[in-house]
Amino acid sequence: MTDIESAQSAPWETLAVCLLLLISPALISHRRPALWQLVALTLALVVTLFASDGVTAYVAVAFGACLHAITVFRSSRTGAVALILSAALAMGVAVATSQGSMLVAFLLSCLSIAIRAGVMPFHLGVASICDRLPVVQTQQLSSTIALVFVHLRFVDHHAEAIALAPMLVRYGAVATLAAALMTLVQRDLRGLYRGTTAMHGGMLLAAIGAASLDNFAAALLVAVAMGLALGGLGIMITSLEERVGTVRFEGPGGRAAALPKLATAFALFGGAGVGLPGTAGFVADDLLLHTLWMESPSSTVMVILSSALLAVATLIAFSRIFLGRTTPSLAPDLYPRERVIVVLLVSLLVLLGIAPGVLLGPADAFLSYPPLG
């Protein structure tokens, strides 16, 4: 009975993470979505995570993607088109699932995840959102986690998925390395965010492939760690640029003295994104690398190298933005509501870094077996 109750907490825990990422930007950004959109997106998340069948879950995923597309349409046509395409793919998964075509469902679902996570070369839509609306990208990440959850639950439990796992792992590793190299040549903060998101998208796709080899909970943790780290980083980028304008690396630095809390939060989220010990990113990377090593040592090396390159790019960005000769600023440091959001996001990253079993145990019990019927 205890195991059953533990398993049933998995969707609740995932929902808590998704809701935090959905609501946080609305609390701190000047660009706030309409209340009806937040309510509709919340309902879509609930239906997605608690649906008893794949058809209902993927229809809810498609509905959520369309709502995000409405939000970004005015600022990013490319992003809106990508989200609509991912919604169409999710509907295709629903149709394929209803007809028992699980191979088709698996392929369409993987492609939908690749678009939503920004995996190269399917990253153009997400890259545009990161560039123009990083706060909305944080909200979009909440739905991406839900999409990964239903993928692991409904379409990743058959022989064809296992057969395709090695290919998916290798492709994800190559995409991860390509994106990590891209981060090294960026010249502004939003460019770094685009590259970081694409790099994590590749890691997520590799984790999805590894999940077919009975690592479902680890893949979910990779998605959650990615959402929390990138979501927090996107919020900090927005907060910084609302104070100082567009941030280019060759511009003035030395902002840590004027904005110490913002600088600290930026460093924590950036560190979590490259596997900082004590955070969920470290545990997620460790679990993923162990699995990849058993499947493809070369892919493991590429992912390790990618993390190292991203760490270098993140350190360079932090040093050029926050360190060096002090730049005077009249802008205030993090507002109280921003500090609350930072504390909540960092607390979850640390909790899952210190006690990953809080999520891994229930997720393993809930996702490791296909739903009955």
C-alpha positions in Angstrom: 0.0 0.0 0.0 2.9 2.3 0.8 4.4 1.7 -2.6 1.1 2.4 -4.3 0.6 5.6 -2.4 4.2 6.7 -3.2 3.7 6.0 -6.9 0.5 8.1 -6.9 2.5 11.1 -5.6 4.6 11.3 -8.8 2.0 13.3 -10.9 1.4 15.6 -7.9 5.1 16.3 -7.5 5.5 17.0 -11.2 2.5 19.2 -11.2 3.9 21.3 -8.3 7.1 21.9 -10.3 5.1 22.7 -13.5 2.8 25.2 -11.7 5.8 27.0 -10.1 7.4 27.5 -13.5 4.0 28.5 -15.0 3.1 31.1 -12.3 6.5 32.5 -11.4 7.0 34.7 -14.5 3.5 36.0 -14.1 4.3 37.3 -10.6 7.5 39.2 -11.5 7.3 40.3 -15.1 5.7 43.4 -16.5 4.4 41.3 -19.3 1.7 39.4 -17.6 -0.6 36.9 -19.4 -4.3 37.2 -19.1 -5.8 35.4 -16.1 -7.9 33.1 -18.4 -4.7 31.9 -20.0 -3.1 31.0 -16.7 -6.3 29.2 -15.6 -6.5 27.3 -19.0 -2.8 26.3 -18.9 -3.2 25.1 -15.3 -6.2 23.0 -16.3 -4.2 21.6 -19.3 -1.4 20.6 -17.0 -3.8 18.9 -14.6 -5.5 16.9 -17.3 -2.1 16.0 -18.9 -0.6 14.7 -15.8 -3.6 12.9 -14.4 -5.2 11.5 -17.5 -5.7 7.7 -17.4 -5.1 7.3 -21.2 -2.7 8.6 -23.7 -5.3 10.1 -26.0 -6.7 12.5 -23.4 -3.2 13.3 -22.2 -1.8 14.2 -25.6 -5.0 16.2 -26.5 -4.3 18.3 -23.4 -0.7 18.7 -24.4 -1.8 20.0 -27.8 -4.2 22.4 -26.1 -1.5 23.8 -23.9 0.9 24.3 -26.8 -1.8 26.3 -28.6 -2.2 28.5 -25.6 1.5 29.2 -25.4 1.4 30.0 -29.2 -1.3 32.6 -28.5 0.9 34.2 -25.9 4.0 34.5 -28.1 2.4 35.2 -31.4 2.8 39.0 -31.5 6.4 38.9 -30.5 7.6 35.7 -32.2 5.9 34.3 -35.2 8.6 31.6 -35.5 8.0 30.6 -31.9 4.2 30.5 -32.4 4.6 28.3 -35.6 6.9 25.9 -33.7 4.4 25.6 -30.9 1.5 25.0 -33.3 3.6 22.3 -35.0 4.3 20.6 -31.7 0.5 20.7 -31.0 -0.2 19.1 -34.3 2.4 16.4 -33.6 0.8 15.8 -30.1 -2.6 15.4 -31.8 -1.0 12.9 -34.2 0.3 11.0 -31.1 -3.2 10.9 -29.8 -4.6 9.5 -33.0 -1.8 6.9 -33.3 -2.3 5.8 -29.7 -6.0 5.4 -30.2 -5.2 3.1 -33.2 -2.5 1.1 -31.4 0.2 2.4 -33.7 2.8 2.8 -30.9 5.9 3.1 -33.1 4.3 6.1 -34.9 3.2 7.5 -31.6 6.7 7.2 -30.2 8.3 8.9 -33.2 5.8 11.8 -33.3 6.1 12.3 -29.5 9.9 12.4 -29.7 9.7 15.0 -32.5 7.3 17.1 -30.4 9.6 16.9 -27.5 12.6 17.9 -29.7 10.7 21.0 -30.9 9.5 22.0 -27.4 12.9 21.5 -25.8 14.8 23.3 -28.6 16.9 20.3 -29.8 19.1 21.3 -32.8 18.1 21.6 -35.7 14.5 21.8 -34.4 15.4 24.7 -32.1 14.5 27.8 -34.2 11.1 28.3 -32.5 12.4 27.9 -29.0 15.5 30.0 -29.9 13.2 32.8 -31.0 11.2 32.6 -27.8 14.4 32.6 -25.7 15.6 35.7 -27.6 12.4 37.7 -27.4 10.4 36.4 -24.5 12.6 34.5 -22.0 9.9 34.7 -19.4 7.4 33.0 -21.6 10.0 30.3 -22.3 10.0 29.6 -18.6 6.2 29.0 -18.8 6.7 26.9 -21.9 9.2 24.7 -20.0 6.4 23.8 -17.5 4.4 22.2 -20.4 7.5 20.6 -21.8 8.0 18.7 -18.5 4.4 17.6 -18.6 4.9 16.4 -22.2 8.0 14.4 -21.2 5.9 12.9 -18.3 3.2 11.6 -20.6 5.7 10.4 -23.2 7.4 8.3 -20.5 4.0 7.0 -19.3 2.2 6.2 -22.4 4.4 5.7 -25.5 7.8 4.5 -24.2 6.9 0.9 -23.1 7.3 -1.3 -26.2 9.9 -3.1 -28.2 10.2 -0.5 -31.0 11.1 2.2 -28.5 13.8 0.0 -27.0 15.2 -0.7 -30.5 15.3 3.0 -31.4 16.9 4.0 -28.0 20.5 3.8 -29.2 19.9 6.0 -32.2 18.0 8.6 -30.0 20.8 8.6 -27.4 23.5 9.2 -30.1 21.5 11.9 -31.8 20.8 13.7 -28.5 24.5 13.6 -27.6 25.6 15.1 -31.0 22.9 17.8 -30.7 24.1 18.5 -27.1 27.7 19.0 -28.3 26.7 21.2 -31.2 24.7 23.5 -29.0 27.5 23.6 -26.4 30.0 24.7 -29.0 27.5 27.4 -30.1 27.4 28.9 -26.6 31.1 29.7 -26.7 30.7 32.1 -29.6 27.7 34.1 -28.3 28.2 37.8 -27.7 25.1 38.7 -25.6 23.2 37.2 -22.7 20.2 36.1 -24.7 22.4 34.3 -27.2 23.9 32.4 -24.2 20.4 31.5 -23.1 19.5 30.2 -26.6 22.6 28.0 -26.7 22.1 26.8 -23.1 18.5 25.8 -23.9 19.5 24.0 -27.0 22.3 22.1 -25.2 19.9 21.0 -22.5 17.4 20.0 -25.1 19.9 17.6 -26.6 20.6 16.1 -23.1 16.8 15.7 -22.6 16.5 13.8 -25.9 19.4 11.5 -25.0 17.6 10.9 -21.6 14.4 10.1 -23.4 16.3 7.5 -25.4 17.9 6.1 -22.3 14.5 5.9 -20.6 13.5 3.1 -23.0 16.3 1.1 -21.3 14.3 1.2 -18.0 15.5 4.6 -16.8 12.1 6.4 -16.8 12.5 8.2 -13.5 16.0 9.5 -14.4 14.6 11.0 -17.6 11.9 12.8 -15.7 14.5 14.2 -13.3 16.5 15.5 -16.3 13.4 17.3 -17.5 12.6 18.7 -14.1 16.2 19.9 -13.5 16.3 21.4 -16.9 13.0 23.3 -16.3 14.1 24.6 -12.9 17.6 25.7 -14.0 16.6 27.2 -17.3 13.4 28.7 -15.9 15.3 30.4 -13.2 18.0 31.6 -15.6 15.4 33.0 -17.9 13.7 34.9 -15.1 17.1 36.4 -13.9 17.9 37.4 -17.5 14.6 39.2 -17.8 15.1 40.9 -14.3 18.6 42.0 -15.2 17.6 43.5 -18.6 14.6 45.3 -17.1 17.2 47.1 -15.0 20.1 47.7 -17.4 18.8 47.1 -20.9 20.3 44.6 -23.4 23.4 43.0 -22.0 26.3 42.4 -24.4 29.5 40.7 -23.2 31.8 43.4 -24.6 29.8 46.1 -22.7 30.4 47.3 -19.1 30.5 44.7 -16.4 31.0 45.0 -12.6 27.3 44.8 -11.7 27.8 42.4 -8.8 28.3 45.3 -6.3 25.1 47.0 -7.3 23.0 43.9 -7.8 24.5 41.2 -5.4 21.3 39.2 -5.0 20.6 39.0 -8.7 24.3 38.1 -9.4 24.1 35.3 -6.8 20.8 33.9 -8.2 22.2 34.0 -11.8 25.3 32.1 -10.6 23.2 29.5 -8.8 20.9 28.8 -11.8 23.8 28.8 -14.2 25.6 26.4 -12.0 22.6 24.1 -11.7 22.5 24.0 -15.5 26.0 22.6 -15.6 25.6 20.1 -12.8 26.6 22.1 -9.7 27.0 19.6 -6.8 24.2 19.8 -4.4 21.6 20.6 -7.0 19.2 18.5 -9.1 21.3 19.2 -12.1 24.2 17.2 -10.6 22.0 14.2 -9.8 20.3 14.3 -13.2 23.6 14.5 -15.0 25.1 11.7 -12.9 22.1 9.3 -13.6 22.1 10.2 -17.3 25.9 9.6 -17.7 25.7 6.2 -16.0 23.0 5.1 -18.4 24.7 6.6 -21.4 28.0 4.8 -20.6 26.2 1.4 -20.7 24.7 2.3 -24.0 27.2 4.4 -25.8 30.6 5.5 -24.3 31.2 7.9 -27.2 27.9 9.6 -26.4 28.9 9.8 -22.8 32.1 11.6 -23.7 30.2 14.1 -25.9 27.8 14.9 -23.1 30.6 15.4 -20.6 32.5 17.6 -23.0 29.3 19.6 -23.7 28.7 20.2 -20.0 32.3 21.4 -19.6 32.0 23.8 -22.6 28.8 25.2 -21.3 30.4 25.7 -17.8 33.2 27.7 -19.5 30.7 29.8 -21.5 28.6 30.4 -18.3 31.6 31.5 -16.3 32.8 33.8 -19.1 29.3 35.4 -19.2 29.1 35.8 -15.5 32.6 37.4 -15.2 31.9 39.8 -18.1 28.5 40.8 -16.7 29.0 40.9 -13.0 32.7 41.0 -12.2 35.5 43.6 -13.0 35.5 47.3 -12.5 32.3 48.4 -10.7 29.6 49.9 -12.8 27.4 52.3 -10.8 23.7 51.6 -11.0 20.6 53.3 -9.6 18.5 50.2 -10.4 17.3 48.3 -7.3 18.4 44.7 -6.6 15.8 41.9 -6.6 12.4 43.0 -5.5 10.7 41.0 -2.6 8.5 39.0 -5.0 11.6 38.2 -7.2 13.5 37.0 -4.1 10.5 34.7 -3.2 10.6 33.1 -6.6 14.4 32.6 -6.5 14.1 31.0 -3.1 11.4 28.6 -4.2 13.2 27.6 -7.4 16.6 27.2 -5.7 15.0 25.3 -2.8 13.6 22.8 -5.2 16.9 22.4 -7.0 18.7 21.8 -3.7 16.0 19.5 -2.3 16.2 17.3 -5.4 20.0 17.5 -5.3 20.2 16.3 -1.7 17.2 14.0 -1.6 16.5 13.0 -5.3 14.5 10.0 -4.0 11.7 12.3 -3.2 10.9 12.4 -6.9 12.8 9.4 -8.2 11.1 6.8 -6.0 7.5 7.7 -6.9 8.4 8.4 -10.5 10.1 5.0 -10.9 7.1 3.2 -9.4 4.6 5.2 -11.5 6.3 5.3 -14.9 8.1 2.0 -15.1 5.0 0.1 -16.1 2.5 1.0 -18.8 -1.0 1.9 -17.7 -3.4 -1.0 -17.5 -5.8 -1.1 -20.4 
